[in-house]
Amino acid sequence: MIPLVSASHLQESEDGKTYFLKVHAPWEVLATYAEVLKIKVPFKQNDIPNSREIPLQWLFKPFRLPDEVMNPEPDYFTSPFEKDKPDFFLIDNKDTFFPPSTRNRIVYYILSRCPYWKEDMRDKKGIKRLLSNGTYTSAYALHDCRYWIPAKDPNCESERFTLYKEWARFLCFYKEQPLNLIRKYYGEKIGIYFTWLGFYTKMLFFAAIVGLICFCYGASTYHENVWSREICDPEIGGKIIMCPLCDKKCGYWKLNTTCESSWQSHLFDNVGTLFFAIFMGIWVTMFLEFWKRRQARLEYEWDLVDFEEEHQQLQLRPEYETKCTRRKLNPITQVPRHPTAAAPGTLYHLFLRSSPALVWSAINMVHLEQLGFRALLRGPKDNLPATGADPEPQGHRSALRRVTVFKFPWGLNWLPLETLAPYISSSRVSLHLEIPRTHLEYENRLTMKMFLFQFVNYFSSCFYVAFFKGKFVGYPGKYIYMFDKWRNEEVPGFLSVLGVGVQIFKTY
């Protein structure tokens, strides 16, 4: 086995309670696993001239970064590394030939598959397992320097300091992103993420402009709203008496009591809103198409055209390799391969596939639980008539009790769902049992489960309002009761908790 860790790298903290084990990968280790992982390295500098010119380039000069930051290294032609052909590649210095992101990737690949215990033909391996059982507190890659000061070593490039100075500071929010430097320091995945984030932010600028125009249109026509005038008119809205909002506890009310809210709603709900909805449908299509073009260009520039295919074939998950130890001969290609952990037709696999439905059923049970909780807090009903001649609202319950009954159950339900803790844990547990073969399969399944969970979490209330709200309420004089006791009342309490809670949670 090629040596990876030296005992001289073991250090003790100042308080003597924590020990740090530094992992160093020498050249032989890097070269061996770079060939195993088929990591692409440069072998010739790109001599194709880049003749692309941007019209009115001087207008964008304040938003640009220096060339040494935007392009930290020249463009090269690359090829998968081969250990037996070192002269074929541009190896000037073996210590700096592989960038930090590649070195970290190789070291993590080794640590995630390195066995540390063997008993009765069962291997215990992987740094993840050592972290879960408490052998190690944490495992992480070291930075090249502190982010606020450059490194003292003159040979260190201090890329972390450069990223903070030119990109991560708040005062640099208007500057373009040094994507090549981000890719060099953090790797391709992080670089692609910030590329998408920057592209998405730029596209949102056009949507924000159109939304601002629609809002200004609503503000300019604020006093021309005919519906609000009729609602606020004492001769029209003041003479229209509305039915009680609830069954026994609420009284009649006049339509003109909603005068202020009708004026305020016109700012966001006007004719321009229809135009904005049509524009957003077109904007989404254009965003997806333009992002495909940007992604294709990025794959060519960063040499990631066959990145997913390579990971699909090579990057087997350590958990899969540990559980699936036997191989099966492919009858077509005659190549030994690992079988799937669970056949798609087995009951076990079907149970795992149906795990999102089980969680959704549990969520619906929480809603039914809330109905009983609200009925319990209400106590006995007051024997008050549901009809009468008094048009003024009647407050038969204290404000504290009203808030407790309506807000607390919805808040109790919204908080864990908004934090997504049940979703994340249930998704990871089901994936742990499924044992996906590759990292790509794991990410795809996790993304699909999280999408389904979040879709139900965010849009179940919208579907209720669109298709079910008001269908099971009845009408004055013949209301519909659930179990001959409870009324299916409206959901203003939940909407207020949802609207305010989402804003607070997403902001802070």
N, C-alpha and C positions, 0 to 999 in steps of 0.2 A: 504494500500500500504506500502511496506517495505521502510523505509527511505533510500534515496540514497545520497542526498546532504545536507550538514549542512551549515547554514548561516555563521558560524564562518570561513568557508573556503574562504570567499570573501576578496580579497586583492586588494589594490590600488597601481598603479605604482608610481614611484618617481615624474613624471611630472603631475600626477593627471588626465591624459587623457585616460588611459587604466585601466580596471579592470580585474582581473584574478579570475576566479571561479574554485576552485579545487574540483574535483569530487572524492569522496571516497566511495568505496563499502565495507560495513562491512561483517562479516562472514555470516550472515543470507542471505544477497543478493547473495553472491557468491555461497553459498550452494544451494539456490533455483534455480538459473539460470544454475548452473552446472548440476543439475538434468534435467532441461528442455532441455538443449542443449546436454545432454548425453555425457558430457566430461569424457574421460577416465582418471582415477587416479590410482596410485599404491595401491595394497593391499598385495603384497608379493614380496620379493626380489627374483630375478631369481637365482636359484641354479644350472642351467645347465652350466657346465664348457665350456669355450671357448678355444678349443684346436687347433685352426687354427694357423699354423706357416707359416711364409713367408720365402722362401729360401733366403739365403744371406741377412738376415735382417740387419746386421751391415752396409751394403752399404747405406741403406736408413736412417741411424741415423741422419745425418746432416739435413735432410728434415723434421724430425718429431718434434712434440711439446711435452711438458711434459704431463704426463698422467692426471694430475689434470686439464689441459686445454682441452685435447681431450675428456675426460670422466668426466664431472663435477659432475655427480651423478651416482649411481649404476643402473644396469638394473633391471627393475621390471616387474612383471606380473600386468596387468591393467584390469580395469573393469569400465563400466559407473557408474558415481557417483550417490549414493542414499542418500538423506538427512536423512532418517529415520534409516540408518545403519552406523553411524559414527565410531562405533567400528570395523567394518569390514575392514576399510581402515587404512593405515599407517599415521595417523594424529598425528604428534609430536607437531607441532606448527601451529595453525590456521592462523597466520599472514603470514607464509611462505609456507603453504601447496600448494596453487595454485601459479604457476610461474607467472612472470610479463606478459608474452604473453597471458596466460589464463585470468588473471584479466582484461587486456585491451580488450580482446575479449568480455567478459561478459559486461563490462561497455559500450562498443560501441553498443552492441546488445540492451541494454536498452535505450541508448540515441537515437538510430535511430528509436525507436518505441514509445518514450515517448510523449504523447500529450501535447501541450502547449496552445491550444485555441480550444474552441468548440462553434459553432454557427449554429443554424438551422440544427441540426443533422449532421453537417459536422465537422470532427475533423482535425485540423492542427497539424501534429506531425513530429518529426524527427529533428535531429541536422543538417542534410543536408539542410533542408528548412530554418532553422535559419541562416545558413551560407550564403545561396544564397540571402536572403533578407537583409543582413547586420546587423542582430541583434548581431551576434558574428563575430569577425574578423577571428578567427581560432579555431580549436579544435584538440588537439594532446595529446599523452601520454607523460608523463614525464620520463626522464632517471633516472637511479639510482645514477649517479654521472657525473662529467665532464669526457670527454674522455682522457684528458692528465694527470689527477691526480686522485688517488683513493679517495673514500669517507672518510670523517672524522669519520663517525659512524663505530665502529669496527664490528657491527653486519651486515653491508652491505657487500655483496660479491663483489661489484665493477666490475660486469661482463662487463660493457661497457668499462672500462679502460683495462680489460684483453683482450677484443677483439681488441682494438686499439693497444695494446702493442705487441700481439702475432700474429695478423692477418692483420689488416687494414693498417699498415705502409708499405711504398714502399719497405723498406729493407727486408720485410718478404715475398717478392713475390715468393721465392723458397720454402717456407714452405707449408706443407699441411694445409688444412682448418679445423678449429675446428667445424665441422658440428653439433655435439651434443650441443656445447655451443651456436652456432648461433640459433639452434632450440629452446633451452631453453629460450633465451633472446628475440628473434624476432618472434618465432612461426614456425609452420610447413611449411607454404607457402614460407616464405623467406628462410628457410633452404633447401627446395627442389630446389628453384631457384639457390642457390649457389652450390648445389650439381651438378645440371645439368651444370652450367657454368664451374665448375672445371673439370668435366668429358669431356665436349666438348673441353676444352683447352688441356687436355692431349691427346685426339685423334687427335687434330690438329697438335700436335708435329710430328706425323708420316707423315702426309700430307706435312708438311713444309720440312721435310728431303727429301722426294721424289721430291718435287718441286725444292729444292736447287740442287739436283743431276741433274735434267733436265736442270736447268739454267747453271750449270757448263759444261754440255755436249755441250750446245749451245755456250758457251764461248770458249771451247776447239776446236770446229770445226768452229770458227769464220772465219778463212781465207780459209776454204775448201768449202765455199758455192759457188756452180757453178752458181746459178742464179744471185747472186750479182756480180760475176765476169763478166758475160755477160752483165749485166745492166751497169756496170761501164766502160766496154771496149769501147773506142771511136770508134772502128771499128764496134761495134755491137749496143750497146745502144746509141752511139752518132749519129748514122745514122737513128735511128728510130724516126720519128716525130709523136707525139701524137696529137689527136684532142683537141680542146679547152675544158676546164672544164665547161664552161658556154656558153650561146648562143651568145650574142652580145658583151659582155664586155671583154672577154678573148681571148688570142691569142694562137697560136700553141706553143708546148714545146717539148723538146727532152727527151727521156726516161732516159738518163744518169743523168738528174738533180735530180733524186731520188736515187742516188747512196748511199749517207750516210744513208738514212732512210732504204734502203734495207739491208745494213749491220747490222744496229741496230735491225731491226725486226727479224733477224735470232737468236738473243739471246733468244727470247721468242717464236718464231714460227719456230720450227725445228722438226726433227723426234721424239725427246724426248717428244714433246708436245702431240703426239698421245698416247704414253705410259702413260703420266700423266693423260690424259682424261679417259683412261680405268681404271687406278688406282683409280681415284676419284669416279667413278661409283661403284667400289667394296668397297671403303672406306665408302661411304654413307650407303650402305647396312649393313656393319659390325658395323658402329656407331649406327644405329637404333637397331640392334639386341643386341649389348652389353649394350646399354642404357636400354632396356627392362629388362635385367637381373639385372642391377644395381638398377633400379626402384623397381623391385619386392623385392630385398633384403632390400632396404631402407624402403619399406612399412612394411615389417616384423619387422625390427629393431625398427622403430618408431611407430609401432602399428597403421598403417594407411590403413589396408587392406580394410575396409568398410567405409573409410572416405568420398568418393564421394557419396555413397548411403545414408549415414546419412545426408549429406548436402542437397542432392536432396529432402529428405523427410521433413527435419526440417527447413532449412534455407530459408524460404520465404522472398522475398525482401520486405522491408517496403513500397516501392512505390506500389507494387502489393497489399499488404494488405489494403492500403489506398484507392486505386481505386476499388478494387473488394471486396465489403463489404458483398454481399449476397453469400450464399452457395447453392450448388446443390447436391442432393442425387445421389450417384453412383448406378445405377440399378443393378450392379453385386455384389459389396462388401457391399452395403447398408451403406456406410460411407459418411457423408457430406464432400464435398470438394469445393474448390473455382473454379468457372468456368474460362475458359480462357478469356482474355480481348477481343480478337477478334477471331472469328471462322476462321479456315484456308481457308474456301471457300469464305469468304466475299471479296467484292471489296476493302474494307479498308485494309484488311490484305495483299491482293495481291499488293496493292500500296506500302505498306511498304517493302514487299519483293523485289520489283522492284526498290527500291531507289538506289542501286549501279549502275544499268543501267542508271538511270537518271543522276547521277554524271558523269559517263563515257561519256554520250552524251554531257554534258557541257564541258568536257575536249576536246572532238573533236571539239566543236565550237571554243574553244580557238585556236586550231591549224589553223582552217580556218581564224580566225581573224588575225593570224600572216601573212598569205599570203597577205592579203590586206594591212597590216602595212608595210610589206617589199616592196610591189609595190609602196606604197605612198612615202617611203623614197628614192626609186630609182630615182623618177622623170622621165622625158621624156627620152626615149631611144636615144642613139646616133646612128645615121645612119652609122654604121660601118659594113663592110661585115663580114660574119661569116667565110669566107674562104679567104685564101691568101697564099703567099709564104714565109712570114716572120715567121721563126720558133721561134722567141724570144717572151716571154710573153709581153703583152702590158698592162700598167697600166693606165686605163682611169678614174679611180676614186681614190680619195685620200684614204690614209690608214684609216683615222678617219671615213670617210663615210662607208668604207667597214666593219669596225668593228661594226659600229652602225647598219648597215643594217642586218648583219648576226648574230652578237652575242647578241645584246640587246633583240630582240624578244624571242630568245631561253632562255636567262637568265631570262626574265620576266616570262616565262612559267615554267621554271625549279624550281625557288626559292620557290613558294608556294607549288608546288607538292612535292619537296624534304622535306620541313618542315612538310608535312603531316597534316597541319592545316585543310584544307578542308575535308580530309578524316576522321580525328578524330571527328570533329564537326558534320559532316553529319551522321556518324555512331552512335554517341551518341544520336543525335536528333531522328533518326529513331527508335533506341532501346527504347528511352523514350516514344515514341508513341506506340510501340509494347507491352510494359509492360511485360517483361519476368517474369515467375512465381518464379524462384529460382535464386540464385546467379550463380549456375552452368550453367543454360540456358543463363543467361546474358553474362557470360564470353565466352561461346561457340559461341553465335551469334556475339559478338563483335570481337572475334578472326577471325571468318569466313569473316566478312565484311572487316576487316583490311587486311586480307590476299588477298582478291580479289582486293582491292584498290591498295595495294602495288605491287601486281603481274602486274597489268596494268601499274602502274607508272614505274616500273623498267624494264619490259620486252616488252613493246609495241614497243620501238625502235628496239629491237632485232628482233621481228616478222616482222617489216617493212623492215629491211635490208635483212632478210632471204627470204621473200616471195613476197615483193612488190617493193623493190628498183631496179631500172633499167628496170622494166616491162612497165613503162609508159613514158619513156624518148624518145624513138625513136633511130635514128642513124643519123650520119652526112648527111645533105642534106634533111632529112625528120624527123625533130624533132616534138614531140607531145606537143601541147600547151593546157593549161587549159583555157577555155572560150575564145579560139582563141587569147589569150594575154599573159598568164603567162606560163612559163616552169616549169615542175616538176623537179627542180634541185636536185643535191645530197645534203647530209646532213653533210658535214664536220664541219660546224659551230656548229650544235647541238651536234655532237659527242665530239668536243673539250670542249664545255661548260659543257656537261654532265660528261666527264671524269675528268676534272679539278675541277668542282664544287662539285662532290661527294667526291673527296679526301679531299678537304678543309673543306666541311661541316662535314664529318664524323670524321675528325681529331680534329677540333677545336670546 
